[in-house]
Amino acid sequence: MEGLGGGDAKLLAAAGAWLGWQPLPFVVLIASAGTLAVVLLSRSKRRDIAFGPGLALAFALVWLAFLST
């Protein structure tokens, strides 16, 4: 499977409903950077990496950052 799956879109929709649409680019940027770091640091040759855990972690980090402001 290539690209974003249906679960990724649903997770982004939920994050947008929770945070609003303005912080979503930050969520995607943080998730992409984190997932890319996992891919680059991974020693396995597995090509399929789930993006959902990165999105969930990025959403949590952005949500915590907005709570502290």
mmCIF file of the N, C-alpha and C atoms, coordinates in Angstrom:
data_MODEL
# 
_entry.id   MODEL 
# 
loop_
_atom_site.group_PDB 
_atom_site.id 
_atom_site.type_symbol 
_atom_site.label_atom_id 
_atom_site.label_alt_id 
_atom_site.label_comp_id 
_atom_site.label_asym_id 
_atom_site.label_entity_id 
_atom_site.label_seq_id 
_atom_site.pdbx_PDB_ins_code 
_atom_site.Cartn_x 
_atom_site.Cartn_y 
_atom_site.Cartn_z 
_atom_site.occupancy 
_atom_site.B_iso_or_equiv 
_atom_site.pdbx_formal_charge 
_atom_site.auth_seq_id 
_atom_site.auth_comp_id 
_atom_site.auth_asym_id 
_atom_site.auth_atom_id 
_atom_site.pdbx_PDB_model_num 
ATOM 1   N N  . MET A 1 1  ? 0.843   -1.171 0.000  1.00 0.00 ? 1  MET A N  1 
ATOM 2   C CA . MET A 1 1  ? 0.000   0.000  0.000  1.00 0.00 ? 1  MET A CA 1 
ATOM 3   C C  . MET A 1 1  ? 0.894   1.242  0.000  1.00 0.00 ? 1  MET A C  1 
ATOM 4   N N  . GLU A 1 2  ? 0.566   2.171  -0.842 1.00 0.00 ? 2  GLU A N  1 
ATOM 5   C CA . GLU A 1 2  ? 1.359   3.391  -0.925 1.00 0.00 ? 2  GLU A CA 1 
ATOM 6   C C  . GLU A 1 2  ? 0.535   4.583  -0.474 1.00 0.00 ? 2  GLU A C  1 
ATOM 7   N N  . GLY A 1 3  ? 1.177   5.526  0.165  1.00 0.00 ? 3  GLY A N  1 
ATOM 8   C CA . GLY A 1 3  ? 0.501   6.756  0.558  1.00 0.00 ? 3  GLY A CA 1 
ATOM 9   C C  . GLY A 1 3  ? -0.216  6.626  1.885  1.00 0.00 ? 3  GLY A C  1 
ATOM 10  N N  . LEU A 1 4  ? -1.048  7.601  2.148  1.00 0.00 ? 4  LEU A N  1 
ATOM 11  C CA . LEU A 1 4  ? -1.819  7.610  3.384  1.00 0.00 ? 4  LEU A CA 1 
ATOM 12  C C  . LEU A 1 4  ? -3.007  6.669  3.266  1.00 0.00 ? 4  LEU A C  1 
ATOM 13  N N  . GLY A 1 5  ? -3.286  5.977  4.345  1.00 0.00 ? 5  GLY A N  1 
ATOM 14  C CA . GLY A 1 5  ? -4.445  5.098  4.365  1.00 0.00 ? 5  GLY A CA 1 
ATOM 15  C C  . GLY A 1 5  ? -5.667  5.821  4.911  1.00 0.00 ? 5  GLY A C  1 
ATOM 16  N N  . GLY A 1 6  ? -6.771  5.113  4.956  1.00 0.00 ? 6  GLY A N  1 
ATOM 17  C CA . GLY A 1 6  ? -8.003  5.696  5.460  1.00 0.00 ? 6  GLY A CA 1 
ATOM 18  C C  . GLY A 1 6  ? -7.926  6.043  6.935  1.00 0.00 ? 6  GLY A C  1 
ATOM 19  N N  . GLY A 1 7  ? -7.200  5.244  7.696  1.00 0.00 ? 7  GLY A N  1 
ATOM 20  C CA . GLY A 1 7  ? -7.049  5.525  9.121  1.00 0.00 ? 7  GLY A CA 1 
ATOM 21  C C  . GLY A 1 7  ? -6.265  6.799  9.378  1.00 0.00 ? 7  GLY A C  1 
ATOM 22  N N  . ASP A 1 8  ? -5.273  7.067  8.539  1.00 0.00 ? 8  ASP A N  1 
ATOM 23  C CA . ASP A 1 8  ? -4.495  8.301  8.680  1.00 0.00 ? 8  ASP A CA 1 
ATOM 24  C C  . ASP A 1 8  ? -5.374  9.527  8.448  1.00 0.00 ? 8  ASP A C  1 
ATOM 25  N N  . ALA A 1 9  ? -6.232  9.450  7.448  1.00 0.00 ? 9  ALA A N  1 
ATOM 26  C CA . ALA A 1 9  ? -7.139  10.565 7.159  1.00 0.00 ? 9  ALA A CA 1 
ATOM 27  C C  . ALA A 1 9  ? -8.133  10.765 8.297  1.00 0.00 ? 9  ALA A C  1 
ATOM 28  N N  . LYS A 1 10 ? -8.624  9.662  8.859  1.00 0.00 ? 10 LYS A N  1 
ATOM 29  C CA . LYS A 1 10 ? -9.557  9.772  9.984  1.00 0.00 ? 10 LYS A CA 1 
ATOM 30  C C  . LYS A 1 10 ? -8.869  10.354 11.212 1.00 0.00 ? 10 LYS A C  1 
ATOM 31  N N  . LEU A 1 11 ? -7.627  9.958  11.440 1.00 0.00 ? 11 LEU A N  1 
ATOM 32  C CA . LEU A 1 11 ? -6.883  10.501 12.572 1.00 0.00 ? 11 LEU A CA 1 
ATOM 33  C C  . LEU A 1 11 ? -6.618  11.992 12.392 1.00 0.00 ? 11 LEU A C  1 
ATOM 34  N N  . LEU A 1 12 ? -6.291  12.412 11.182 1.00 0.00 ? 12 LEU A N  1 
ATOM 35  C CA . LEU A 1 12 ? -6.115  13.842 10.907 1.00 0.00 ? 12 LEU A CA 1 
ATOM 36  C C  . LEU A 1 12 ? -7.425  14.603 11.064 1.00 0.00 ? 12 LEU A C  1 
ATOM 37  N N  . ALA A 1 13 ? -8.527  13.997 10.648 1.00 0.00 ? 13 ALA A N  1 
ATOM 38  C CA . ALA A 1 13 ? -9.832  14.640 10.814 1.00 0.00 ? 13 ALA A CA 1 
ATOM 39  C C  . ALA A 1 13 ? -10.169 14.802 12.292 1.00 0.00 ? 13 ALA A C  1 
ATOM 40  N N  . ALA A 1 14 ? -9.869  13.791 13.085 1.00 0.00 ? 14 ALA A N  1 
ATOM 41  C CA . ALA A 1 14 ? -10.117 13.886 14.523 1.00 0.00 ? 14 ALA A CA 1 
ATOM 42  C C  . ALA A 1 14 ? -9.227  14.950 15.159 1.00 0.00 ? 14 ALA A C  1 
ATOM 43  N N  . ALA A 1 15 ? -7.970  15.009 14.736 1.00 0.00 ? 15 ALA A N  1 
ATOM 44  C CA . ALA A 1 15 ? -7.065  16.040 15.259 1.00 0.00 ? 15 ALA A CA 1 
ATOM 45  C C  . ALA A 1 15 ? -7.556  17.423 14.867 1.00 0.00 ? 15 ALA A C  1 
ATOM 46  N N  . GLY A 1 16 ? -8.060  17.566 13.650 1.00 0.00 ? 16 GLY A N  1 
ATOM 47  C CA . GLY A 1 16 ? -8.599  18.847 13.217 1.00 0.00 ? 16 GLY A CA 1 
ATOM 48  C C  . GLY A 1 16 ? -9.842  19.236 13.988 1.00 0.00 ? 16 GLY A C  1 
ATOM 49  N N  . ALA A 1 17 ? -10.685 18.258 14.313 1.00 0.00 ? 17 ALA A N  1 
ATOM 50  C CA . ALA A 1 17 ? -11.878 18.544 15.106 1.00 0.00 ? 17 ALA A CA 1 
ATOM 51  C C  . ALA A 1 17 ? -11.503 18.948 16.523 1.00 0.00 ? 17 ALA A C  1 
ATOM 52  N N  . TRP A 1 18 ? -10.432 18.385 17.040 1.00 0.00 ? 18 TRP A N  1 
ATOM 53  C CA . TRP A 1 18 ? -10.020 18.652 18.415 1.00 0.00 ? 18 TRP A CA 1 
ATOM 54  C C  . TRP A 1 18 ? -9.255  19.968 18.515 1.00 0.00 ? 18 TRP A C  1 
ATOM 55  N N  . LEU A 1 19 ? -8.307  20.191 17.606 1.00 0.00 ? 19 LEU A N  1 
ATOM 56  C CA . LEU A 1 19 ? -7.417  21.354 17.686 1.00 0.00 ? 19 LEU A CA 1 
ATOM 57  C C  . LEU A 1 19 ? -7.856  22.528 16.827 1.00 0.00 ? 19 LEU A C  1 
ATOM 58  N N  . GLY A 1 20 ? -8.658  22.266 15.811 1.00 0.00 ? 20 GLY A N  1 
ATOM 59  C CA . GLY A 1 20 ? -8.928  23.275 14.793 1.00 0.00 ? 20 GLY A CA 1 
ATOM 60  C C  . GLY A 1 20 ? -7.992  23.026 13.623 1.00 0.00 ? 20 GLY A C  1 
ATOM 61  N N  . TRP A 1 21 ? -8.233  23.681 12.518 1.00 0.00 ? 21 TRP A N  1 
ATOM 62  C CA . TRP A 1 21 ? -7.438  23.392 11.324 1.00 0.00 ? 21 TRP A CA 1 
ATOM 63  C C  . TRP A 1 21 ? -6.073  24.081 11.339 1.00 0.00 ? 21 TRP A C  1 
ATOM 64  N N  . GLN A 1 22 ? -5.906  25.161 12.094 1.00 0.00 ? 22 GLN A N  1 
ATOM 65  C CA . GLN A 1 22 ? -4.663  25.932 12.053 1.00 0.00 ? 22 GLN A CA 1 
ATOM 66  C C  . GLN A 1 22 ? -3.421  25.134 12.478 1.00 0.00 ? 22 GLN A C  1 
ATOM 67  N N  . PRO A 1 23 ? -3.464  24.316 13.523 1.00 0.00 ? 23 PRO A N  1 
ATOM 68  C CA . PRO A 1 23 ? -2.253  23.575 13.912 1.00 0.00 ? 23 PRO A CA 1 
ATOM 69  C C  . PRO A 1 23 ? -2.000  22.295 13.123 1.00 0.00 ? 23 PRO A C  1 
ATOM 70  N N  . LEU A 1 24 ? -2.898  21.917 12.213 1.00 0.00 ? 24 LEU A N  1 
ATOM 71  C CA . LEU A 1 24 ? -2.707  20.659 11.484 1.00 0.00 ? 24 LEU A CA 1 
ATOM 72  C C  . LEU A 1 24 ? -1.427  20.605 10.658 1.00 0.00 ? 24 LEU A C  1 
ATOM 73  N N  . PRO A 1 25 ? -0.988  21.700 10.023 1.00 0.00 ? 25 PRO A N  1 
ATOM 74  C CA . PRO A 1 25 ? 0.306   21.611 9.326  1.00 0.00 ? 25 PRO A CA 1 
ATOM 75  C C  . PRO A 1 25 ? 1.464   21.275 10.265 1.00 0.00 ? 25 PRO A C  1 
ATOM 76  N N  . PHE A 1 26 ? 1.413   21.768 11.498 1.00 0.00 ? 26 PHE A N  1 
ATOM 77  C CA . PHE A 1 26 ? 2.462   21.429 12.463 1.00 0.00 ? 26 PHE A CA 1 
ATOM 78  C C  . PHE A 1 26 ? 2.390   19.950 12.834 1.00 0.00 ? 26 PHE A C  1 
ATOM 79  N N  . VAL A 1 27 ? 1.178   19.424 12.972 1.00 0.00 ? 27 VAL A N  1 
ATOM 80  C CA . VAL A 1 27 ? 1.008   18.003 13.283 1.00 0.00 ? 27 VAL A CA 1 
ATOM 81  C C  . VAL A 1 27 ? 1.606   17.149 12.169 1.00 0.00 ? 27 VAL A C  1 
ATOM 82  N N  . VAL A 1 28 ? 1.301   17.490 10.928 1.00 0.00 ? 28 VAL A N  1 
ATOM 83  C CA . VAL A 1 28 ? 1.812   16.715 9.791  1.00 0.00 ? 28 VAL A CA 1 
ATOM 84  C C  . VAL A 1 28 ? 3.327   16.850 9.692  1.00 0.00 ? 28 VAL A C  1 
ATOM 85  N N  . LEU A 1 29 ? 3.853   18.043 9.922  1.00 0.00 ? 29 LEU A N  1 
ATOM 86  C CA . LEU A 1 29 ? 5.302   18.256 9.857  1.00 0.00 ? 29 LEU A CA 1 
ATOM 87  C C  . LEU A 1 29 ? 6.029   17.456 10.931 1.00 0.00 ? 29 LEU A C  1 
ATOM 88  N N  . ILE A 1 30 ? 5.538   17.513 12.159 1.00 0.00 ? 30 ILE A N  1 
ATOM 89  C CA . ILE A 1 30 ? 6.173   16.772 13.249 1.00 0.00 ? 30 ILE A CA 1 
ATOM 90  C C  . ILE A 1 30 ? 6.059   15.267 13.010 1.00 0.00 ? 30 ILE A C  1 
ATOM 91  N N  . ALA A 1 31 ? 4.890   14.817 12.556 1.00 0.00 ? 31 ALA A N  1 
ATOM 92  C CA . ALA A 1 31 ? 4.700   13.385 12.287 1.00 0.00 ? 31 ALA A CA 1 
ATOM 93  C C  . ALA A 1 31 ? 5.609   12.910 11.163 1.00 0.00 ? 31 ALA A C  1 
ATOM 94  N N  . SER A 1 32 ? 5.746   13.716 10.126 1.00 0.00 ? 32 SER A N  1 
ATOM 95  C CA . SER A 1 32 ? 6.615   13.340 9.004  1.00 0.00 ? 32 SER A CA 1 
ATOM 96  C C  . SER A 1 32 ? 8.069   13.273 9.433  1.00 0.00 ? 32 SER A C  1 
ATOM 97  N N  . ALA A 1 33 ? 8.515   14.264 10.195 1.00 0.00 ? 33 ALA A N  1 
ATOM 98  C CA . ALA A 1 33 ? 9.903   14.272 10.660 1.00 0.00 ? 33 ALA A CA 1 
ATOM 99  C C  . ALA A 1 33 ? 10.172  13.095 11.592 1.00 0.00 ? 33 ALA A C  1 
ATOM 100 N N  . GLY A 1 34 ? 9.245   12.817 12.488 1.00 0.00 ? 34 GLY A N  1 
ATOM 101 C CA . GLY A 1 34 ? 9.422   11.699 13.410 1.00 0.00 ? 34 GLY A CA 1 
ATOM 102 C C  . GLY A 1 34 ? 9.427   10.356 12.711 1.00 0.00 ? 34 GLY A C  1 
ATOM 103 N N  . THR A 1 35 ? 8.515   10.172 11.776 1.00 0.00 ? 35 THR A N  1 
ATOM 104 C CA . THR A 1 35 ? 8.461   8.910  11.037 1.00 0.00 ? 35 THR A CA 1 
ATOM 105 C C  . THR A 1 35 ? 9.682   8.747  10.144 1.00 0.00 ? 35 THR A C  1 
ATOM 106 N N  . LEU A 1 36 ? 10.140  9.838  9.553  1.00 0.00 ? 36 LEU A N  1 
ATOM 107 C CA . LEU A 1 36 ? 11.357  9.780  8.747  1.00 0.00 ? 36 LEU A CA 1 
ATOM 108 C C  . LEU A 1 36 ? 12.560  9.406  9.607  1.00 0.00 ? 36 LEU A C  1 
ATOM 109 N N  . ALA A 1 37 ? 12.639  9.950  10.814 1.00 0.00 ? 37 ALA A N  1 
ATOM 110 C CA . ALA A 1 37 ? 13.731  9.592  11.723 1.00 0.00 ? 37 ALA A CA 1 
ATOM 111 C C  . ALA A 1 37 ? 13.682  8.110  12.078 1.00 0.00 ? 37 ALA A C  1 
ATOM 112 N N  . VAL A 1 38 ? 12.487  7.584  12.308 1.00 0.00 ? 38 VAL A N  1 
ATOM 113 C CA . VAL A 1 38 ? 12.351  6.156  12.615 1.00 0.00 ? 38 VAL A CA 1 
ATOM 114 C C  . VAL A 1 38 ? 12.811  5.313  11.435 1.00 0.00 ? 38 VAL A C  1 
ATOM 115 N N  . VAL A 1 39 ? 12.447  5.720  10.233 1.00 0.00 ? 39 VAL A N  1 
ATOM 116 C CA . VAL A 1 39 ? 12.850  4.974  9.034  1.00 0.00 ? 39 VAL A CA 1 
ATOM 117 C C  . VAL A 1 39 ? 14.365  5.005  8.872  1.00 0.00 ? 39 VAL A C  1 
ATOM 118 N N  . LEU A 1 40 ? 14.963  6.178  9.049  1.00 0.00 ? 40 LEU A N  1 
ATOM 119 C CA . LEU A 1 40 ? 16.408  6.302  8.855  1.00 0.00 ? 40 LEU A CA 1 
ATOM 120 C C  . LEU A 1 40 ? 17.204  5.589  9.940  1.00 0.00 ? 40 LEU A C  1 
ATOM 121 N N  . LEU A 1 41 ? 16.681  5.554  11.162 1.00 0.00 ? 41 LEU A N  1 
ATOM 122 C CA . LEU A 1 41 ? 17.397  4.909  12.257 1.00 0.00 ? 41 LEU A CA 1 
ATOM 123 C C  . LEU A 1 41 ? 17.089  3.420  12.371 1.00 0.00 ? 41 LEU A C  1 
ATOM 124 N N  . SER A 1 42 ? 16.098  2.960  11.646 1.00 0.00 ? 42 SER A N  1 
ATOM 125 C CA . SER A 1 42 ? 15.720  1.555  11.701 1.00 0.00 ? 42 SER A CA 1 
ATOM 126 C C  . SER A 1 42 ? 16.762  0.710  10.981 1.00 0.00 ? 42 SER A C  1 
ATOM 127 N N  . ARG A 1 43 ? 17.099  -0.392 11.597 1.00 0.00 ? 43 ARG A N  1 
ATOM 128 C CA . ARG A 1 43 ? 18.079  -1.285 10.988 1.00 0.00 ? 43 ARG A CA 1 
ATOM 129 C C  . ARG A 1 43 ? 17.416  -2.324 10.085 1.00 0.00 ? 43 ARG A C  1 
ATOM 130 N N  . SER A 1 44 ? 16.110  -2.431 10.190 1.00 0.00 ? 44 SER A N  1 
ATOM 131 C CA . SER A 1 44 ? 15.427  -3.427 9.358  1.00 0.00 ? 44 SER A CA 1 
ATOM 132 C C  . SER A 1 44 ? 15.249  -2.890 7.941  1.00 0.00 ? 44 SER A C  1 
ATOM 133 N N  . LYS A 1 45 ? 15.117  -3.783 7.026  1.00 0.00 ? 45 LYS A N  1 
ATOM 134 C CA . LYS A 1 45 ? 14.951  -3.414 5.616  1.00 0.00 ? 45 LYS A CA 1 
ATOM 135 C C  . LYS A 1 45 ? 13.472  -3.372 5.235  1.00 0.00 ? 45 LYS A C  1 
ATOM 136 N N  . ARG A 1 46 ? 12.620  -3.353 6.238  1.00 0.00 ? 46 ARG A N  1 
ATOM 137 C CA . ARG A 1 46 ? 11.179  -3.318 5.983  1.00 0.00 ? 46 ARG A CA 1 
ATOM 138 C C  . ARG A 1 46 ? 10.802  -2.005 5.319  1.00 0.00 ? 46 ARG A C  1 
ATOM 139 N N  . ARG A 1 47 ? 10.028  -2.075 4.282  1.00 0.00 ? 47 ARG A N  1 
ATOM 140 C CA . ARG A 1 47 ? 9.699   -0.874 3.513  1.00 0.00 ? 47 ARG A CA 1 
ATOM 141 C C  . ARG A 1 47 ? 8.408   -0.216 3.971  1.00 0.00 ? 47 ARG A C  1 
ATOM 142 N N  . ASP A 1 48 ? 7.491   -0.976 4.548  1.00 0.00 ? 48 ASP A N  1 
ATOM 143 C CA . ASP A 1 48 ? 6.209   -0.422 4.966  1.00 0.00 ? 48 ASP A CA 1 
ATOM 144 C C  . ASP A 1 48 ? 6.298   0.055  6.412  1.00 0.00 ? 48 ASP A C  1 
ATOM 145 N N  . ILE A 1 49 ? 6.079   1.329  6.612  1.00 0.00 ? 49 ILE A N  1 
ATOM 146 C CA . ILE A 1 49 ? 6.097   1.922  7.944  1.00 0.00 ? 49 ILE A CA 1 
ATOM 147 C C  . ILE A 1 49 ? 4.746   2.585  8.168  1.00 0.00 ? 49 ILE A C  1 
ATOM 148 N N  . ALA A 1 50 ? 4.132   2.316  9.300  1.00 0.00 ? 50 ALA A N  1 
ATOM 149 C CA . ALA A 1 50 ? 2.841   2.926  9.619  1.00 0.00 ? 50 ALA A CA 1 
ATOM 150 C C  . ALA A 1 50 ? 3.038   4.397  9.977  1.00 0.00 ? 50 ALA A C  1 
ATOM 151 N N  . PHE A 1 51 ? 2.181   5.250  9.449  1.00 0.00 ? 51 PHE A N  1 
ATOM 152 C CA . PHE A 1 51 ? 2.250   6.687  9.709  1.00 0.00 ? 51 PHE A CA 1 
ATOM 153 C C  . PHE A 1 51 ? 1.348   7.084  10.876 1.00 0.00 ? 51 PHE A C  1 
ATOM 154 N N  . GLY A 1 52 ? 0.383   6.240  11.214 1.00 0.00 ? 52 GLY A N  1 
ATOM 155 C CA . GLY A 1 52 ? -0.573  6.541  12.277 1.00 0.00 ? 52 GLY A CA 1 
ATOM 156 C C  . GLY A 1 52 ? 0.056   6.798  13.635 1.00 0.00 ? 52 GLY A C  1 
ATOM 157 N N  . PRO A 1 53 ? 0.999   5.963  14.094 1.00 0.00 ? 53 PRO A N  1 
ATOM 158 C CA . PRO A 1 53 ? 1.621   6.246  15.387 1.00 0.00 ? 53 PRO A CA 1 
ATOM 159 C C  . PRO A 1 53 ? 2.358   7.586  15.415 1.00 0.00 ? 53 PRO A C  1 
ATOM 160 N N  . GLY A 1 54 ? 2.991   7.947  14.312 1.00 0.00 ? 54 GLY A N  1 
ATOM 161 C CA . GLY A 1 54 ? 3.640   9.257  14.237 1.00 0.00 ? 54 GLY A CA 1 
ATOM 162 C C  . GLY A 1 54 ? 2.634   10.389 14.304 1.00 0.00 ? 54 GLY A C  1 
ATOM 163 N N  . LEU A 1 55 ? 1.500   10.217 13.620 1.00 0.00 ? 55 LEU A N  1 
ATOM 164 C CA . LEU A 1 55 ? 0.441   11.226 13.680 1.00 0.00 ? 55 LEU A CA 1 
ATOM 165 C C  . LEU A 1 55 ? -0.115  11.354 15.091 1.00 0.00 ? 55 LEU A C  1 
ATOM 166 N N  . ALA A 1 56 ? -0.339  10.228 15.746 1.00 0.00 ? 56 ALA A N  1 
ATOM 167 C CA . ALA A 1 56 ? -0.891  10.260 17.099 1.00 0.00 ? 56 ALA A CA 1 
ATOM 168 C C  . ALA A 1 56 ? 0.067   10.947 18.069 1.00 0.00 ? 56 ALA A C  1 
ATOM 169 N N  . LEU A 1 57 ? 1.350   10.633 17.966 1.00 0.00 ? 57 LEU A N  1 
ATOM 170 C CA . LEU A 1 57 ? 2.331   11.269 18.846 1.00 0.00 ? 57 LEU A CA 1 
ATOM 171 C C  . LEU A 1 57 ? 2.454   12.759 18.550 1.00 0.00 ? 57 LEU A C  1 
ATOM 172 N N  . ALA A 1 58 ? 2.476   13.125 17.289 1.00 0.00 ? 58 ALA A N  1 
ATOM 173 C CA . ALA A 1 58 ? 2.559   14.541 16.924 1.00 0.00 ? 58 ALA A CA 1 
ATOM 174 C C  . ALA A 1 58 ? 1.327   15.297 17.392 1.00 0.00 ? 58 ALA A C  1 
ATOM 175 N N  . PHE A 1 59 ? 0.151   14.689 17.242 1.00 0.00 ? 59 PHE A N  1 
ATOM 176 C CA . PHE A 1 59 ? -1.083  15.311 17.726 1.00 0.00 ? 59 PHE A CA 1 
ATOM 177 C C  . PHE A 1 59 ? -1.005  15.546 19.226 1.00 0.00 ? 59 PHE A C  1 
ATOM 178 N N  . ALA A 1 60 ? -0.524  14.553 19.970 1.00 0.00 ? 60 ALA A N  1 
ATOM 179 C CA . ALA A 1 60 ? -0.413  14.695 21.422 1.00 0.00 ? 60 ALA A CA 1 
ATOM 180 C C  . ALA A 1 60 ? 0.569   15.806 21.795 1.00 0.00 ? 60 ALA A C  1 
ATOM 181 N N  . LEU A 1 61 ? 1.693   15.880 21.100 1.00 0.00 ? 61 LEU A N  1 
ATOM 182 C CA . LEU A 1 61 ? 2.679   16.923 21.396 1.00 0.00 ? 61 LEU A CA 1 
ATOM 183 C C  . LEU A 1 61 ? 2.135   18.315 21.106 1.00 0.00 ? 61 LEU A C  1 
ATOM 184 N N  . VAL A 1 62 ? 1.455   18.467 19.974 1.00 0.00 ? 62 VAL A N  1 
ATOM 185 C CA . VAL A 1 62 ? 0.885   19.776 19.628 1.00 0.00 ? 62 VAL A CA 1 
ATOM 186 C C  . VAL A 1 62 ? -0.228  20.134 20.599 1.00 0.00 ? 62 VAL A C  1 
ATOM 187 N N  . TRP A 1 63 ? -1.039  19.167 20.983 1.00 0.00 ? 63 TRP A N  1 
ATOM 188 C CA . TRP A 1 63 ? -2.112  19.418 21.942 1.00 0.00 ? 63 TRP A CA 1 
ATOM 189 C C  . TRP A 1 63 ? -1.548  19.851 23.290 1.00 0.00 ? 63 TRP A C  1 
ATOM 190 N N  . LEU A 1 64 ? -0.493  19.189 23.752 1.00 0.00 ? 64 LEU A N  1 
ATOM 191 C CA . LEU A 1 64 ? 0.139   19.580 25.016 1.00 0.00 ? 64 LEU A CA 1 
ATOM 192 C C  . LEU A 1 64 ? 0.771   20.964 24.918 1.00 0.00 ? 64 LEU A C  1 
ATOM 193 N N  . ALA A 1 65 ? 1.324   21.295 23.770 1.00 0.00 ? 65 ALA A N  1 
ATOM 194 C CA . ALA A 1 65 ? 1.906   22.627 23.581 1.00 0.00 ? 65 ALA A CA 1 
ATOM 195 C C  . ALA A 1 65 ? 0.825   23.701 23.642 1.00 0.00 ? 65 ALA A C  1 
ATOM 196 N N  . PHE A 1 66 ? -0.340  23.426 23.069 1.00 0.00 ? 66 PHE A N  1 
ATOM 197 C CA . PHE A 1 66 ? -1.430  24.400 23.117 1.00 0.00 ? 66 PHE A CA 1 
ATOM 198 C C  . PHE A 1 66 ? -2.045  24.489 24.506 1.00 0.00 ? 66 PHE A C  1 
ATOM 199 N N  . LEU A 1 67 ? -2.002  23.414 25.277 1.00 0.00 ? 67 LEU A N  1 
ATOM 200 C CA . LEU A 1 67 ? -2.503  23.472 26.647 1.00 0.00 ? 67 LEU A CA 1 
ATOM 201 C C  . LEU A 1 67 ? -1.636  24.362 27.521 1.00 0.00 ? 67 LEU A C  1 
ATOM 202 N N  . SER A 1 68 ? -0.350  24.381 27.244 1.00 0.00 ? 68 SER A N  1 
ATOM 203 C CA . SER A 1 68 ? 0.568   25.161 28.079 1.00 0.00 ? 68 SER A CA 1 
ATOM 204 C C  . SER A 1 68 ? 0.551   26.646 27.745 1.00 0.00 ? 68 SER A C  1 
ATOM 205 N N  . THR A 1 69 ? -0.127  27.051 26.663 1.00 0.00 ? 69 THR A N  1 
ATOM 206 C CA . THR A 1 69 ? -0.176  28.477 26.316 1.00 0.00 ? 69 THR A CA 1 
ATOM 207 C C  . THR A 1 69 ? -1.414  29.136 26.843 1.00 0.00 ? 69 THR A C  1 
# 
